[in-house]
Amino acid sequence: MLLIGLLLATVGAVSVNANMPLHNTAASGMGLVFVVLACGLPALLPGLPRPFLLLNYLMVAGVLGSTVLFLSVGYYNFTGYELVATGLVLVWLIVFVRNTAAVRSDRAQR
């Protein structure tokens, strides 16, 4: 999660005009790190609710689908890919934080 944050900060701090390869590498890397983290999440944090895990895999499918639309089909440019992938990752992060807090609260009440 820290790596996703650092990559997101790099995307924001380094404009395309200043250093396009670094900006694009950070944006692509954020998507890759997210997919790896999200796919390994059930093993890393067992006990997460099933609806969250379903959303987790839907978000992975969304990021991978946007990658296919960008690379293979050419449906939109890299900026469009960045917007879609970053939006999905940030929504996932909000839901992840809420679910981990709920699981922790449930365990504390037992």
Backbone bond lengths (Angstrom), bond angles and torsions (degrees), N, CA, C in turn:
res aa  C-N    CA-C-N  psi(-1)  N-CA   C-N-CA  omega(-1)  CA-C   N-CA-C  phi
1 M - - - 1.447 - - 1.531 109.95 -
2 L 1.311 116.00 -37.16 1.457 119.60 177.85 1.526 110.58 -62.26
3 L 1.318 116.31 -40.38 1.461 120.30 179.72 1.529 111.23 -64.30
4 I 1.330 117.29 -38.97 1.467 120.04 176.45 1.528 109.64 -61.33
5 G 1.324 117.10 -42.86 1.462 120.91 178.50 1.520 112.70 -63.23
6 L 1.323 116.58 -42.67 1.466 119.91 178.49 1.526 111.49 -64.89
7 L 1.329 116.31 -41.00 1.465 119.56 178.54 1.525 111.15 -66.67
8 L 1.327 116.83 -39.10 1.463 120.42 177.52 1.529 110.33 -64.43
9 A 1.322 117.15 -41.08 1.465 120.92 177.27 1.527 110.90 -63.90
10 T 1.324 116.82 -37.99 1.464 120.80 177.89 1.519 110.83 -64.43
11 V 1.332 116.47 -42.83 1.469 120.06 177.96 1.525 110.14 -59.46
12 G 1.325 116.60 -41.32 1.458 119.87 -179.76 1.517 113.68 -73.94
13 A 1.321 117.08 -33.66 1.460 120.76 -175.27 1.525 113.07 -82.54
14 V 1.326 116.72 -31.14 1.466 120.90 -176.83 1.526 108.26 -106.41
15 S 1.307 116.34 109.62 1.466 119.23 -179.29 1.527 110.15 -75.24
16 V 1.306 114.87 161.24 1.464 120.66 178.60 1.520 110.01 -61.43
17 N 1.319 116.93 -38.18 1.468 120.59 -178.95 1.522 112.15 -67.85
18 A 1.331 117.64 -31.70 1.465 121.04 -178.11 1.523 111.64 -76.20
19 N 1.334 117.23 -46.82 1.469 120.58 -177.39 1.532 108.45 -157.49
20 M 1.317 116.24 86.89 1.460 120.92 -175.69 1.530 113.02 -60.91
21 P 1.344 120.05 -44.58 1.474 118.42 -179.72 1.530 113.21 -60.85
22 L 1.326 117.74 -41.81 1.468 120.66 179.36 1.526 110.64 -66.37
23 H 1.315 116.99 -44.22 1.463 121.69 179.33 1.528 110.57 -60.01
24 N 1.314 117.35 -49.23 1.465 121.35 -178.18 1.525 112.29 -68.08
25 T 1.322 117.39 -36.38 1.467 120.67 177.78 1.526 110.52 -65.76
26 A 1.319 116.76 -41.65 1.468 120.03 178.66 1.526 110.82 -65.03
27 A 1.319 117.53 -41.63 1.467 120.74 -180.00 1.526 110.88 -66.04
28 S 1.315 116.83 -44.80 1.468 120.08 178.56 1.523 110.95 -66.62
29 G 1.317 116.27 -39.94 1.462 120.64 179.12 1.510 112.56 -63.06
30 M 1.331 116.80 -35.41 1.460 120.15 178.24 1.526 110.35 -62.08
31 G 1.318 116.78 -43.03 1.463 120.22 177.76 1.512 112.05 -63.82
32 L 1.320 116.42 -41.62 1.464 120.97 -179.94 1.524 111.43 -66.06
33 V 1.316 117.40 -45.50 1.472 121.19 179.20 1.527 110.07 -62.71
34 F 1.331 116.60 -39.73 1.459 119.83 178.23 1.523 111.29 -61.69
35 V 1.323 117.48 -46.51 1.470 120.72 -178.66 1.525 110.38 -61.35
36 V 1.324 117.52 -43.90 1.469 120.92 179.38 1.528 110.30 -64.23
37 L 1.322 117.28 -45.88 1.468 121.16 179.64 1.520 111.38 -62.72
38 A 1.315 117.16 -46.64 1.464 120.82 -176.89 1.524 111.54 -66.51
39 C 1.323 117.57 -37.28 1.471 119.67 179.07 1.529 111.44 -70.02
40 G 1.321 117.62 -31.01 1.456 120.83 179.35 1.515 114.47 -90.02
41 L 1.318 116.94 -3.06 1.460 121.25 -175.06 1.524 114.62 -59.22
42 P 1.336 120.29 -43.48 1.473 118.82 179.76 1.531 113.08 -59.86
43 A 1.324 117.13 -32.44 1.462 119.95 177.87 1.531 111.19 -78.08
44 L 1.331 116.57 -34.06 1.462 120.41 -178.73 1.526 112.61 -75.41
45 L 1.324 116.66 -37.41 1.468 121.59 -177.67 1.522 110.24 -131.91
46 P 1.316 117.11 78.62 1.465 118.13 177.89 1.530 110.06 -67.62
47 G 1.301 115.92 150.98 1.453 120.25 178.79 1.514 114.68 99.45
48 L 1.327 117.18 1.31 1.461 118.75 175.70 1.527 109.21 -71.44
49 P 1.322 117.76 147.25 1.469 120.47 -178.00 1.532 112.30 -61.92
50 R 1.322 115.21 146.99 1.468 120.32 -179.93 1.524 113.50 -59.86
51 P 1.346 119.01 -41.24 1.470 117.55 177.92 1.531 112.70 -58.95
52 F 1.337 116.63 -36.64 1.461 118.51 177.10 1.520 110.81 -66.82
53 L 1.323 117.20 -41.85 1.463 119.29 179.49 1.525 111.10 -63.08
54 L 1.328 117.30 -36.70 1.463 120.47 175.67 1.527 110.10 -63.08
55 L 1.333 116.78 -46.86 1.459 120.40 177.12 1.523 110.57 -61.29
56 N 1.309 116.71 -38.90 1.454 122.57 177.98 1.529 110.37 -54.64
57 Y 1.326 116.38 -50.16 1.463 119.96 -178.74 1.527 111.87 -71.52
58 L 1.320 117.95 -30.85 1.465 120.07 175.13 1.530 111.00 -66.11
59 M 1.318 116.79 -37.91 1.464 120.33 177.62 1.530 110.85 -67.05
60 V 1.333 116.51 -39.96 1.468 119.95 175.85 1.526 109.41 -60.90
61 A 1.333 116.34 -45.11 1.464 120.21 178.41 1.529 110.61 -61.36
62 G 1.326 117.00 -37.45 1.460 120.37 177.98 1.515 112.56 -64.71
63 V 1.330 116.83 -43.82 1.468 120.29 178.71 1.527 110.19 -66.14
64 L 1.331 116.52 -44.53 1.466 119.11 178.74 1.528 111.11 -65.68
65 G 1.333 116.51 -38.96 1.462 120.07 177.44 1.520 112.14 -63.54
66 S 1.330 116.81 -40.71 1.463 119.25 177.99 1.525 110.94 -67.20
67 T 1.329 116.60 -32.34 1.461 120.21 175.98 1.524 110.51 -65.01
68 V 1.322 116.38 -43.32 1.469 120.22 178.10 1.527 110.14 -63.29
69 L 1.336 116.94 -43.84 1.461 119.76 179.12 1.523 111.87 -62.28
70 F 1.312 117.03 -33.41 1.460 120.52 179.42 1.526 111.50 -77.97
71 L 1.331 117.37 -52.68 1.461 120.76 -172.94 1.524 113.71 -78.18
72 S 1.311 116.94 -48.93 1.463 120.22 -172.29 1.523 113.20 -85.51
73 V 1.306 116.15 -46.86 1.459 120.72 -172.84 1.525 111.64 -89.76
74 G 1.326 116.87 -29.64 1.456 120.59 -176.40 1.520 112.45 72.07
75 Y 1.326 115.59 31.53 1.462 120.70 -176.09 1.523 111.78 -65.35
76 Y 1.330 117.00 -37.49 1.452 120.19 177.14 1.519 109.93 -144.70
77 N 1.333 116.37 170.54 1.461 120.69 -177.16 1.533 110.88 -84.49
78 F 1.323 116.17 -176.77 1.463 120.62 -175.66 1.526 111.75 -65.51
79 T 1.313 117.60 -33.61 1.461 120.10 177.78 1.523 110.72 -63.34
80 G 1.317 116.69 -41.24 1.465 120.40 176.06 1.512 111.57 -62.09
81 Y 1.325 115.72 -41.93 1.468 120.26 177.14 1.529 110.61 -61.03
82 E 1.326 116.13 -45.05 1.468 120.13 178.66 1.526 111.40 -58.92
83 L 1.317 116.82 -44.22 1.465 120.37 -178.68 1.519 111.77 -63.62
84 V 1.319 116.96 -46.06 1.465 120.33 -178.89 1.527 110.52 -65.78
85 A 1.329 116.97 -50.58 1.464 120.64 -176.69 1.529 111.21 -64.05
86 T 1.317 117.58 -44.82 1.462 120.43 -179.91 1.523 110.81 -65.15
87 G 1.310 117.46 -40.78 1.465 120.35 177.08 1.514 112.09 -60.11
88 L 1.325 116.93 -44.91 1.464 120.43 178.86 1.528 111.38 -64.22
89 V 1.318 116.71 -42.15 1.468 120.38 -179.92 1.530 110.56 -64.49
90 L 1.320 117.95 -42.00 1.467 120.01 -179.44 1.526 111.92 -68.88
91 V 1.323 117.96 -38.71 1.468 120.29 175.17 1.519 109.68 -63.01
92 W 1.326 116.96 -43.60 1.467 121.16 178.32 1.528 109.83 -59.66
93 L 1.318 117.23 -42.59 1.460 121.25 -178.58 1.528 111.43 -62.18
94 I 1.314 117.40 -42.35 1.470 120.99 178.21 1.523 110.46 -61.85
95 V 1.329 116.62 -46.65 1.467 120.64 -179.29 1.530 110.40 -67.72
96 F 1.324 117.73 -36.44 1.464 121.82 178.51 1.527 110.82 -62.92
97 V 1.318 116.96 -46.91 1.467 120.80 179.70 1.524 110.32 -61.06
98 R 1.315 117.05 -42.73 1.467 120.64 179.58 1.523 111.27 -63.83
99 N 1.321 117.24 -42.53 1.464 120.27 -178.39 1.517 112.23 -70.40
100 T 1.312 118.13 -39.31 1.465 119.02 178.16 1.528 110.55 -66.94
101 A 1.328 117.51 -36.40 1.472 120.06 176.35 1.525 110.66 -65.45
102 A 1.327 117.25 -39.58 1.468 120.59 179.68 1.526 111.14 -67.36
103 V 1.325 117.21 -41.22 1.471 120.49 178.39 1.521 109.75 -64.22
104 R 1.318 116.80 -42.33 1.471 120.60 179.04 1.526 110.78 -63.62
105 S 1.318 117.29 -42.08 1.464 121.58 178.66 1.526 111.43 -64.34
106 D 1.324 116.59 -42.27 1.468 120.52 178.14 1.525 111.32 -61.83
107 R 1.317 116.49 -40.95 1.470 119.96 -179.71 1.521 111.22 -69.26
108 A 1.326 117.54 -33.51 1.466 120.97 179.79 1.527 111.44 -70.22
109 Q 1.325 117.08 -29.56 1.461 120.98 -179.33 1.517 112.50 -78.22
110 R 1.295 117.81 -16.30 1.470 120.40 -178.44 1.481 111.92 -77.68
